[in-house]
Each structure stands twice: as C-alpha cells, then as structure tokens.
Amino acid sequence: MDVLWEAADPLSVREVSSRLTDRDLAHTTVMTVLDRLAKKGFARRERNGRAWHYRAAESREAYVTELMLSALDQTGDRQAALARFARSVSGTEAQALLRALGTLGEAPRG
C-alpha cells in the first residue's frame, strides 16, 4: 500500500514490482496481492490496454481512521478506550486532537 499511496498516478503490476526494491518478489506474487487489495476495497484498478493499473482507494489517513474505528468497535466501552488513548498520546498529538474536536460543529471553510 505504501507504493500506491506514494504514487501520483495509477501503477501497473510491473511498476509496483520495480518500486519494491527491498524485496525479491515474483511478478505473480505482486499481481496476486494487488488483486486481493482491489477485491477488499483497499485499491482501485482500471484497465489500461491489456494491463490493470492500481491506485489506493483512500488516503493513508482514511485507511488508518478506518482501522481505529474498527478497533473501537472491538471494545465494550468506547468511552473508556478513547480516554485511555487520549492519555497515551504526546502533548503535541493531544493538541492536534483538541484542535480537531474544536472544529466539530463549525461550518466548512471554503
């Protein structure tokens, strides 16, 4: 997913493979993983000639948000989990959370 998130344009399987320089993966392995990511909704694919081109379906931030919400769904007490999370972040992160919470209810800026 890192390769797709970093790409400005959709990538072919070969292009994704070439950017995975730290791994020695077979072309078919990369193709299978990209196909599975598309089927799970993490990547989108489009035909370009005979090849599929892939791009991230959502931003990294949107993906992480979904992971966090999914984790909250696993707890019986969301408020307790949120409070514990809030106590575990750094001061800078807490300030970012406070700013984000402060914008709730504000009209969108345009």
FENSUL-V988174 format. One record per residue. N is the residue number from 1. OMEGA is omega as a letter, one per 40 degrees, with the letter a starting at -180 (NA if undefined). Layout:
N&OMEGA ; N&OMEGA
//
This chain:
1&i ; 2&a ; 3&a ; 4&i ; 5&a ; 6&a ; 7&i ; 8&a ; 9&i ; 10&a ; 11&i ; 12&i ; 13&a ; 14&i ; 15&i ; 16&i ; 17&a ; 18&i ; 19&i ; 20&a ; 21&a ; 22&a ; 23&i ; 24&a ; 25&i ; 26&i ; 27&a ; 28&i ; 29&i ; 30&i ; 31&i ; 32&a ; 33&i ; 34&i ; 35&i ; 36&i ; 37&i ; 38&a ; 39&i ; 40&i ; 41&i ; 42&i ; 43&i ; 44&i ; 45&i ; 46&i ; 47&i ; 48&a ; 49&a ; 50&a ; 51&i ; 52&i ; 53&a ; 54&i ; 55&i ; 56&i ; 57&a ; 58&i ; 59&i ; 60&a ; 61&i ; 62&i ; 63&a ; 64&i ; 65&i ; 66&i ; 67&a ; 68&i ; 69&i ; 70&i ; 71&i ; 72&i ; 73&a ; 74&a ; 75&i ; 76&a ; 77&a ; 78&a ; 79&i ; 80&i ; 81&i ; 82&i ; 83&i ; 84&i ; 85&a ; 86&i ; 87&a ; 88&a ; 89&i ; 90&i ; 91&i ; 92&i ; 93&i ; 94&i ; 95&i ; 96&i ; 97&i ; 98&i ; 99&a ; 100&i ; 101&i ; 102&a ; 103&i ; 104&a ; 105&i ; 106&i ; 107&i ; 108&i ; 109&a ; 110&NA
//
